[in-house]
Amino acid sequence: LNAAMNEDDFKRLIDNILNNAIEATLVNQQENCSVKIYVQLDSKDQNLIISVIDTGELVSKKVVDRLNGKQFNHSTKVAGHGIGLKEVWRIIQKYRGDLDFGLNFPRGMNVKISIPRHSDSE
């Protein structure tokens, strides 16, 4: 998709965000839990959009608001695993992108990452 992001940063970004979604889904321990990832190029502003949607643990609006405020101290219930969003946010900032969290009803979260197709950081 020709996003202005180097391969190592892209791999770290995807690895961290997918691990978070998978960990949250494992916490749920219900049948038919899933993690879906969508990658597309926004036709309007030419941003690379990465959406990760999980049906993991029930998350409160308060937690989502805190995450949207870039307060990444919330941790999952999986022992020994942090949510790793500081690294995700660092990479997104490097490429002048955006990170947005939302609730996925009835359980889980939506995470939307937007990265400009062309960036001054490279």
C-alpha positions as CSV (number, residue, x, y, z in Angstrom):
1,L,0.0,0.0,0.0
2,N,3.1,2.2,-0.1
3,A,2.6,3.7,3.3
4,A,5.5,5.9,4.4
5,M,6.6,3.4,7.1
6,N,9.6,1.2,7.3
7,E,9.0,-2.6,7.4
8,D,10.4,-3.0,11.0
9,D,8.1,-0.4,12.4
10,F,5.1,-1.9,10.5
11,K,5.9,-5.3,11.9
12,R,6.2,-4.0,15.5
13,L,3.0,-2.1,15.2
14,I,1.0,-5.0,13.9
15,D,2.6,-7.5,16.3
16,N,1.8,-5.3,19.4
17,I,-1.8,-4.5,18.4
18,L,-2.6,-8.1,17.4
19,N,-1.1,-9.5,20.5
20,N,-3.3,-7.2,22.6
21,A,-6.4,-8.2,20.8
22,I,-5.6,-11.9,21.0
23,E,-4.8,-11.7,24.7
24,A,-8.1,-9.9,25.4
25,T,-9.9,-12.6,23.4
26,L,-8.2,-15.4,25.4
27,V,-9.4,-13.7,28.6
28,N,-13.0,-13.9,27.5
29,Q,-12.9,-17.8,27.3
30,Q,-16.2,-18.0,25.4
31,E,-16.8,-19.8,22.2
32,N,-16.8,-17.9,18.9
33,C,-14.4,-15.2,20.1
34,S,-12.5,-13.6,17.2
35,V,-9.9,-11.1,16.2
36,K,-10.3,-9.4,12.8
37,I,-7.8,-7.1,11.1
38,Y,-8.6,-4.9,8.1
39,V,-6.0,-3.0,6.2
40,Q,-7.1,-0.5,3.5
41,L,-6.1,2.7,1.8
42,D,-8.6,5.5,2.5
43,S,-9.6,6.9,-0.9
44,K,-10.4,10.4,0.5
45,D,-7.1,11.3,2.2
46,Q,-4.9,8.5,1.1
47,N,-4.1,7.3,4.7
48,L,-3.3,3.7,5.5
49,I,-6.1,2.5,7.8
50,I,-5.5,-0.5,10.0
51,S,-8.6,-1.7,12.0
52,V,-8.4,-4.4,14.6
53,I,-11.6,-5.7,16.1
54,D,-11.8,-8.2,18.9
55,T,-14.6,-9.9,20.8
56,G,-12.5,-10.2,23.9
57,E,-13.0,-9.0,27.4
58,L,-15.8,-6.6,28.2
59,V,-14.2,-3.1,28.3
60,S,-15.8,-0.1,30.0
61,K,-16.3,3.3,28.3
62,K,-14.1,4.7,31.1
63,V,-11.2,2.5,29.9
64,V,-11.8,3.4,26.3
65,D,-11.8,7.1,27.2
66,R,-8.5,6.7,29.1
67,L,-7.0,4.9,26.1
68,N,-8.2,7.6,23.7
69,G,-6.5,10.1,26.1
70,K,-3.3,8.2,25.4
71,Q,-3.1,6.9,29.0
72,F,-1.8,3.4,28.4
73,N,-1.5,2.1,32.0
74,H,-4.5,-0.3,31.7
75,S,-3.4,-3.9,31.6
76,T,-5.0,-7.1,30.6
77,K,-5.9,-9.9,32.9
78,V,-3.4,-12.2,31.3
79,A,-0.5,-12.7,33.7
80,G,2.8,-11.3,32.6
81,H,1.4,-9.4,29.6
82,G,1.1,-5.6,29.4
83,I,-1.1,-4.1,26.7
84,G,2.0,-2.6,24.9
85,L,0.3,0.4,23.5
86,K,3.1,2.8,24.4
87,E,5.2,1.2,21.7
88,V,2.3,1.4,19.2
89,W,1.7,5.0,20.0
90,R,5.4,5.8,19.7
91,I,5.4,4.3,16.2
92,I,2.2,6.1,15.1
93,Q,3.5,9.4,16.3
94,K,6.7,8.9,14.4
95,Y,4.7,8.8,11.2
96,R,2.2,11.5,12.2
97,G,-0.6,9.1,12.4
98,D,-3.6,8.7,14.7
99,L,-4.9,6.0,17.1
100,D,-8.5,5.6,18.1
101,F,-10.3,3.2,20.4
102,G,-13.9,2.2,20.5
103,L,-16.2,-0.4,22.0
104,N,-17.2,-3.4,20.1
105,F,-20.6,-4.4,21.4
106,P,-21.4,-6.6,23.2
107,R,-17.8,-7.4,24.0
108,G,-14.3,-6.3,22.9
109,M,-12.8,-3.3,21.3
110,N,-12.2,-1.6,17.9
111,V,-8.7,-0.1,17.4
112,K,-8.3,2.1,14.4
113,I,-4.8,3.2,13.3
114,S,-4.4,5.8,10.6
115,I,-1.0,6.4,9.0
116,P,-0.4,9.1,6.2
117,R,0.6,7.5,3.0
118,H,3.5,9.9,2.7
119,S,5.4,11.2,5.8
120,D,8.1,13.6,6.6
121,S,9.7,11.2,9.1
122,E,11.3,9.0,6.4
